[in-house]
Amino acid sequence: MVLVTRAAKRLGRSIALDLGAHGFDVAIHYRASAAEADEVVRELGRLGAGATAFEADLSSEAGCEALVPEVVARMERLDAVVNNASTFEYDSVETFGYESMDRHWRANTGPALLLARALHRHLSARAGTGCVVNLLDQKLWNPNPDYLSYTLSKAALQTATVALAQALAPVLRVCGVAPGVTLPSGPMSVEAFEAARRLTPLERSSTPADVAAAVRFLLGAQAITGTTLLVDGGQHLAGQPRDVLFLSAAAH
């Protein structure tokens, strides 16, 4: 049984459906997209997977703490968490402030730690083992100053991935997946998105299927912990002075 956060739409939905297609039962977390979450549950049912939707505001510490016990109570067990939920809003050094940093921390960093801790407690109580996969970003290996609060929150999550792998072993493995340009975001047009996907050594970036396959691999890779797979077409190898959104718009 795997809990995927923010699984009603976009990348989380693709990860959940991929796991369901490969024999996993899936707990679908959502915050406001109840109808979309219910549709993912129905799609997973058609794949033969068990699935239930769970609403939670992960920016609330109490809401985050309650999620794993609720999943366990309704689905009887939990073996893994995929921390996919994320906030991605533009700021820079000039516009940075505590409010933006706090908003990104509460979405991108804090919940992953609380959910990992809760999963560790559950697994320890039943003498089991499991895995956490944190969704990161190739941007951490190819830094630029755009989307500053987002970048800092993901950098903290990458460090937390290593720290949690050390602190929660041997019960829990903790790994990361760092996608490249995978889906359009922010003000990116379709044309700019396609241009951005080609700004890599492989002339293609990651697709949702690529990322989902990497997540699924790590869930089963019993000898891997504390490390991150970069799934980005080599984007992290290409030094980029600005976020790819701006580079692709200029190139297009």
Number of C-alpha atoms within 10 A of each C-alpha: 23 24 28 24 27 27 31 26 15 13 20 25 24 21 26 31 24 21 23 24 17 12 13 19 23 29 26 25 28 25 17 13 14 15 12 16 24 18 13 24 26 16 17 23 17 12 15 15 20 18 24 20 22 22 17 19 16 26 19 14 13 12 14 20 17 16 21 24 17 12 22 16 11 11 16 10 17 23 19 25 25 29 25 23 22 20 14 16 15 14 18 13 11 7 10 14 12 9 10 16 17 16 17 24 22 18 21 30 25 21 25 28 20 19 24 28 18 18 27 24 16 20 19 16 9 9 9 14 19 25 27 30 27 28 25 28 24 22 22 15 15 16 16 16 14 20 17 23 28 26 23 18 23 24 19 16 24 25 11 21 27 18 14 23 22 15 15 17 16 14 17 26 30 30 28 26 25 23 25 26 27 22 16 17 13 9 9 17 14 12 12 20 21 19 20 28 24 16 21 18 14 12 13 20 23 20 20 19 15 16 26 20 17 20 24 18 11 22 23 11 13 12 7 15 23 19 15 22 17 21 23 27 22 18 29 22 13 12 11 15 13 14 16 23 20 15 16 20 15 10 10 12
